[in-house]
Amino acid sequence: MAIRIPNRVLEAVVLSVLKEEPLYGYALTKKIQLQLPISDSTTYPILRRLEQKDLVTTRSKVFAERVRKYYELTDSGQLYLKEACADWQLFSNQINALLGEH
């Protein structure tokens, strides 16, 4: 995809997936990749940013002698997701109106 996805949209995508269930970074990336071409090098900085903004919390869990860091949506994250979805809906409607159906 040649279109650069804005950070706010990527944050909303991550939060939307985490709304379903807490996930560790690799599993989250794989789930997003079913719909969008996104890499680990994109996902992890977004997760750090969301954690710094208190939109997700983390907990560590040992699995097969490795520690996995699970991310979970906070109440603030749910509110942010709702606002970001409303912003996206408005933006996409405006772009669709300008570009039309081709």
Summary of the structure (lengths in Angstrom):
residues: 102
radius of gyration: 15.0
end to end distance: 17.6
largest distance: 53.0
contacts: 264
relative contact order: 0.17
helix: 60%
strand: 18%
